[in-house]
Each structure stands twice: as C-alpha cells, then as structure tokens.
Amino acid sequence: MSLNDEEVLGVLDKIADYEQNLIELCAVIQRGHIQISKAKCCAGYHMISSSSIPEPGVHEVNATKYVKINENERVEILSVSPQTQNEKRSKRKHVNDKTSEHQTELKTGKSTSKSEELIPMSSEPLNWFGLTTPSSLESAQTIFKSALERIAELCNLKRDLVVSLDMFDQSKIDQNKNQIDNERTLKDIRSLNDTEE
C-alpha cells in the first residue's frame, strides 16, 4: 500500500476542516458570552448571577440534553424526554427516602419514613432568572445550544482525523517496509551477481 496524493490531500483537508470548525466554535462561544454580558447590563448584575443558578444537593435540576456515542462511534446530542426525567426523579426520590431513613435511624436510633426532598427546579434554565428575562439572555441560550451541536460535530471531525492519520501512518510504515524489502532484495541480487563473477 503506497501513499498517493489523494490520501495526503484528504488528511490535509480534514485538518483544515477541524481547525476551521474550532475557530468558528470559539467565535460562537464568544458571542454567547457577549450576550450574557448584555443581559447582565440590562437586567442588573444581581438578577443574572451565579446566585440564580440552582445549588446541587438543594435543588433538583434535570438535564435537557445528553451525549451519546452511537454504533458508528459518532457523537450525538439527544434531548431528554419529560417522561425520562420523571422516571429519574421517582427513582432518585426512592433512593433518597431509603438513604434518609437509614441516616435518621443511625443518628436517633429510631426508624422514620420521612425524607428530605430536593426542591424541584424548572428544566428550562431561562426560568431560573425570573419571569421577564432579557432577550439577550434568550439569544445567549440559543447560541450556546448551537455551540453544543458544534462541539459534537468537532468531536466527530477529530475522530475522523485520527482515523485518517492512523491510516496515513500505517501507509507510511508499509511503504517504508516495502522500500526496505526492495533494497534488501537488490542487495541480495548484487551479492549473488558478485559471487558468480
């Protein structure tokens, strides 16, 4: 197997695609940050801050998207259905009930079935910041959603690039091995010719 110009150009094209998509992703994320800054300026820094974000262990927040690697080893971004969120919530509540009962039993020596429940939060992050959110915050959310899709695309491009580079490296190894074998064969033929003379 020898390297040809098409293989080399294909690898170089994939590197260029990857770099271009990485630059575009950085620009998208920067636009999202600018929109968040605009929202903070419009609504006030006290309305759009880390204090508006739910606290782990206190608030129950469910993801709206998740990452899956399919059978072709491609990254996919999928939406979480409301039914799946409800199933997770009921399982988590059951586990929390048992854990809380066990902890209370250890502390007091008495059995109880009362548990501490997490405060449910809206699965729509824009609702965390109040009823009237600035349009720039909605724009930021849209931008970051598109960034998530770009990240998945970038992961897939990187995987394709790694596969192509591995094939490219293997081609170079095979080509070098063939060249070494050809040189040895020529050397053997020359030595045979020298012994015959």
C-alpha positions in Angstrom: 0.0 0.0 0.0 1.6 3.3 -1.1 0.8 6.8 -0.3 -0.8 8.8 -3.0 -1.6 12.4 -3.4 -5.3 12.0 -2.8 -4.7 10.4 0.6 -2.3 13.2 1.6 -4.7 15.9 0.4 -7.6 14.1 2.2 -5.8 14.2 5.5 -4.8 17.9 5.0 -8.4 18.7 4.2 -9.6 17.1 7.4 -7.0 19.1 9.4 -8.2 22.3 7.7 -11.9 21.4 8.4 -11.1 20.7 12.1 -9.2 23.9 12.5 -11.9 26.0 10.8 -14.6 24.5 12.9 -12.6 25.1 16.1 -12.2 28.7 15.2 -15.9 29.0 14.5 -16.8 27.3 17.8 -14.6 29.8 19.7 -16.4 32.7 17.9 -19.8 31.2 18.8 -18.9 30.9 22.4 -17.5 34.4 22.5 -20.9 35.7 21.0 -22.7 33.8 23.8 -20.5 35.4 26.5 -21.2 38.9 24.9 -25.0 38.2 25.1 -24.7 37.2 28.7 -22.9 40.4 29.4 -25.6 42.4 27.7 -28.3 40.5 29.7 -26.4 41.4 33.0 -26.2 45.0 31.9 -30.0 45.1 31.0 -31.4 43.2 34.0 -28.8 44.1 36.5 -25.9 42.1 37.8 -27.9 40.9 40.8 -30.6 39.3 38.6 -28.2 37.4 36.2 -25.6 35.9 38.5 -24.4 32.6 40.0 -26.9 33.1 42.8 -29.7 32.4 40.3 -28.3 29.0 39.4 -29.7 26.1 41.4 -27.4 24.6 44.1 -26.5 20.9 43.9 -27.9 19.0 46.8 -30.6 21.6 47.4 -32.4 21.9 44.1 -33.3 19.2 41.7 -32.2 20.1 38.2 -32.6 17.7 35.2 -30.6 17.9 32.0 -32.4 18.7 28.8 -29.7 17.2 26.6 -27.3 14.3 26.8 -24.4 13.0 24.8 -24.5 9.5 23.2 -21.8 7.7 21.1 -23.6 5.6 18.5 -22.6 2.3 17.0 -20.5 4.1 14.4 -18.6 5.8 17.2 -20.2 9.2 16.3 -21.1 11.7 18.9 -24.8 12.6 19.0 -26.6 15.2 21.1 -30.1 14.0 22.1 -32.9 15.6 24.0 -34.2 14.1 27.3 -37.8 13.4 27.2 -40.1 14.6 30.0 -41.1 11.0 30.7 -37.4 10.0 31.3 -37.0 13.0 33.6 -40.0 11.9 35.7 -38.7 8.3 35.9 -35.3 9.5 37.1 -37.0 11.8 39.6 -39.1 9.0 41.1 -36.1 6.6 41.3 -34.0 9.3 42.9 -36.8 10.0 45.4 -37.0 6.3 46.3 -33.2 6.2 46.8 -33.3 9.4 48.8 -36.1 8.1 51.0 -34.1 4.9 51.9 -30.8 6.9 52.5 -32.5 9.5 54.6 -34.3 6.8 56.7 -31.1 4.9 57.3 -29.2 8.1 58.3 -32.0 9.2 60.7 -32.1 5.7 62.1 -28.3 5.8 62.7 -28.5 9.2 64.4 -31.5 8.7 66.6 -31.8 5.0 66.8 -35.4 5.3 65.7 -36.9 4.4 62.3 -38.7 7.0 60.3 -40.0 7.2 56.7 -39.8 11.0 56.4 -37.2 12.2 53.9 -35.6 15.4 52.8 -36.7 16.2 49.3 -34.9 18.3 46.8 -36.6 21.4 45.7 -37.8 20.9 42.1 -36.5 23.5 39.5 -37.7 24.2 36.1 -35.9 22.3 33.4 -35.9 25.5 31.3 -32.9 27.4 32.5 -34.3 30.8 31.4 -37.0 30.4 34.1 -34.3 30.4 36.8 -33.7 34.1 36.2 -37.3 35.3 36.8 -40.3 35.8 34.6 -39.0 38.7 32.5 -35.7 37.6 31.1 -33.9 39.9 28.7 -33.9 38.9 25.0 -30.1 38.9 25.1 -30.2 36.0 27.6 -32.5 34.1 25.3 -30.0 34.8 22.5 -27.2 33.5 24.7 -29.1 30.3 25.3 -29.7 29.8 21.6 -26.1 30.5 20.8 -24.8 28.0 23.5 -27.2 25.4 22.2 -25.7 25.8 18.7 -22.3 25.6 20.3 -23.2 22.3 21.8 -24.1 21.0 18.3 -20.8 22.4 17.0 -18.9 20.6 19.8 -20.4 17.3 18.8 -19.5 18.0 15.2 -16.0 18.9 16.2 -15.7 15.6 18.2 -16.7 13.7 15.1 -14.3 15.6 12.9 -11.5 14.9 15.3 -12.4 11.2 15.3 -12.3 11.1 11.5 -9.0 13.0 11.5 -7.4 10.5 14.0 -8.6 7.5 11.9 -7.2 9.2 8.7 -3.9 9.9 10.4 -3.7 6.3 11.7 -4.3 5.1 8.2 -1.8 7.6 6.8 0.8 6.5 9.4 0.2 2.8 8.5 0.6 3.6 4.8 3.9 5.3 5.6 5.1 2.3 7.6 4.0 -0.1 4.9 5.7 2.0 2.3 9.0 2.1 4.3 8.8 -1.6 4.9 8.4 -2.3 1.2 11.2 0.0 0.4 13.5 -1.7 2.9 12.4 -5.1 1.5 13.2 -3.9 -2.1 16.6 -2.6 -1.0 17.4 -6.0 0.6 16.3 -7.9 -2.4 18.5 -5.7 -4.7 21.4 -6.1 -2.3 20.9 -9.9 -2.3 20.8 -9.9 -6.1 24.0 -7.8 -6.3 25.8 -10.1 -3.9 24.7 -13.2 -5.9 26.0 -11.5 -9.1 29.3 -10.7 -7.3 29.8 -14.3 -6.2 29.0 -15.7 -9.7 31.6 -13.4 -11.3 
